[in-house]
Amino acid sequence: MKQLIDQVRIDLKQPDLAWFISQQHKDAPWRNIEPVNTALNELARTVPRITIIKTSELPHARLHFGTKGTLLLGESMADAYLKLRLAKILDRETVSMIGAGTY
């Protein structure tokens, strides 16, 4: 996964490109969910600008989230994106305020 993220950032010439990745849901029928989620969390801890979207609280259908869970996952991803954008804007404003001596 890290290699994919690194290559996409290189290909797009955006070294700070943010990634938002959802965890595997605890009720999914796939095997090895816990090691996958552990690896995703470690990736986010060690590689900048990766956000892991938690899915354990989302409703889960037989194979995936179903309509309600998918909509809630989209909202969670949008929230994570907006928080990142807001933090970037606030950092820029703080830097401007410090430069202007108004902080």
N, C-alpha and C positions, 0 to 999 in steps of 0.2 A: 504494500500500500504506500509506503514512504517513497519508493522508487517512482510509482505512478504520480504521486503528488509533486515530487521534485521535477519530473519530466514535463508535466503539464505547466508548471510554473515557468520552466525554461521555454517551452514551446510558445507560450502566450506572452513571454517577456514581462511577466508579472511575478517577481520573486516573493511578494507579500500577499499573493492571492489567498483569500480565506477559503477554508473548506469546512463544510458542515456535514457531518456523518452521523447517521442514526445507529444506535446500538441494535443488536439483535434482541428481540423481545423474549422474555423468559418463558413464555408459553408457546413459542414457535416450535414446530415439529423437527427442526434441524438438530443435528448433533453438534456438540462442541460449542455451544452458545457462550458459556462462561469464559472459556479461553479466548474466544474471538473478542468478546467485550473487554476482557482484561487487556488484550493486545491493542485494541482501539484506544482505551484510556491511557495506556502507556505511550502510544503514538502522540496523542494530544498533549501529554505531559512533556514530551521531549522535542516535538516539532512545533515551531511557532505557527500561529494562526490556523489551528485546527480546533474545531468545536465539536464535541460529541453530544448528540441529542439523546437524552434518556427516553426510553420507550416503555419502561416497566409499568408505568401507570396508565398507559393507553389501552383501550379495549382491543382485544385480539380475537379475530375470527379463526377459522380452521387453519388456514395456511398463512394468512397475513392479517393486517389490521382491520379489514373491512372498511366500509365507507366512513363511519364515525371516527375510527382510529386514524385513518388516512388524513382526514380533515384536521384532526387534532395534531397529528405529526407535522402537517404543513404549517399550522399555527405556531408550533414549537420552533420550527426552523425559521419562520419569519421573525419571531421574537428574538431568537439568538442573533440573527442578522442585524436587526434593528439595534440591539444592545451594542453590538460591535461597532456599528456606524456611529451611534451616539457617543460612545467612548472616544472614537477617532475625532469627532467634531469637538468634543469637550477638550481633548488634549490640544487640538489646534488653537482653540480659543484661549486656553490657559497659557500656551506659549506666547500668543499674541499679547495677552494681558501682561505677562511678565516682561516682554520686550518693551511695552509701552509704559511700564512702571505703575500699572494700575492693579496689580495683584497683591 
